[in-house]
Amino acid sequence: MALNRPASSGGRVLLDNPEVSVSQHPQRIYVLDVYRHCSKALIAAALKAIWASPGWRQPWGFVVVMHPGTTYDGDIRSHEVPPNDKRSVGTALVSSNQLHRMVIKSIGLAYGAVSGFHLTAHATLEEGVAAQLGYVQKAEARKRPY
């Protein structure tokens, strides 16, 4: 059955359905493509697929691609933080919506000031993957899991 949606971000597919695609990219970067609506349940399903994937280990980076027209639940920001043994070095949000990127960047500055978690926003997948790859490499150099 052909899915009527934009192309996924590539990589090794871990989860694929009409709502979402999760893929594993080189150097433990995982990409969640959201096509319709992002919810806490969708994030939880994506994380479960990532943590169960062959080769998963810390440190790892998470990129969430919000395709044009994708909506999200208002409580998505209250998703619980994964336990330390599963936490990513950060999350990069990719969106064509400039307002979304500005809001996420503002929140990310606050997170960065009080923790080692990196929340960033980007206009392209390539920028998001590059940012997460840099954080994974820094964590590896410091021998830190996240």
N, C-alpha and C positions, 0 to 999 in steps of 0.2 A: 504494500500500500504506500503510495507516494504521499509525503507530508507536504501540505501547502504552507510553507514557512521559509524564511531566509535560510541560507546555507549555515551550517554550524561552523564553529571555529577550527575545525580540523582536530588532529591528534587522535589518540586511541580512544574510541568511544566506550564509556563505562555504563552509561544510562542514556536511553533515547526513547522519547515518546512525543506526542504532539505538543506538550507543554514545555518540555525542557530537554536539553542535551548536556551531558557531562562528559568531558574528555580530559585525558591525561596527556600532557605535553612533556617535552624533554626537561630534565632537571627538576622534576617534581613540581611543575606548575600545572594546576588543575583549573579548567575553564567550565563555568556553568553558563550555558546559553539559555536565557529565558525568553520565550516567544509570545506569551499571552499575559500571564499574571503571576507575580511572585508572592509567595506566602511563606509563613514559618514552616509549614508542612513540606513545601517544596524544597526549602533550604535543608531541612532535616534529611529528606530523602537523598539529596545530592551529597551531603556530608557522609551519609551511610555508605553510598556507592564509592566515594573517594577513599574512605578509611578501609574498605574491604578490597581495594584494588591491589593487584600485584605490584610490588615495588614501592608502595606508599611507605613513607617514613618521614620523620621530622628532620630538618626543617622543610616546609613546603609552602607554596604560595597559592592563593585563591583569587581568581579573576571572575567577576560576574558581569556578563554582557546582557544589558537590557536592550533588546531590539526595539526599533521604533514601534510605538503603540502599546508597549508592555505597561501594564499597571502593577501596582503593588499594594499590599495591605498596610494600613497605617501603623500597625503594631510590629511590622517587620524589624524595626530598630530595637525591639525589646527581646529579640531571639537570645536565648541564654548563651553565654560564652562556653565553648567546648572545654572539657577538662584539659589541664596542661599537657597531658601525654598525647593529645590529638590536635592541639591548637596550631593554627597556621601563623606564619610570620606577619601576615597582613591580608587585607582584601583590597583589590582594585575593582572599582566599578567602572564599566565602560558604558557610556550613554551618549547619544547624539544630542540630548537635551542639555543645553548649557546651564539652565537653572539647577537641574539635578546635580551636575558636576560641581557647581559652586557650593551647594548645600553640603554635599559629601566632603568636599575639601575643607570646609569650615569645621565640620564635625571631626574630620581627620586630624586637624591641627590640635584640637582639644585632646583627642586620644593620645596623640604623639607626645604631648606635654606631660601627661600623667602615667604613661605606660610605654612599653616597647612595641605596642601594636601599631602597624602602619595601615591606615585607611586612606586610600587615594582615589581620585576620579580622573578619568581619561576620555578622550574623544575617540580613540582607536584601540583595537585589540592589541596591536603591536606595542603601543605605549604602556598598556596595563600589564602585559606579559613581561616587558623589559623592567618595569618597576618592581614587580614581584620577584623576578629573577635576581635583581640586585639585592633585595632583602634576604633571599635565601642564601646567596653567596656570602653576605655579611654575617649571617647567623652561623654558617658553616665555619667561616674563618675564626669566629669567636667561640666555636664549639658549643653553641647554644641551640636548643631544640626549636625555639621560636623567638 
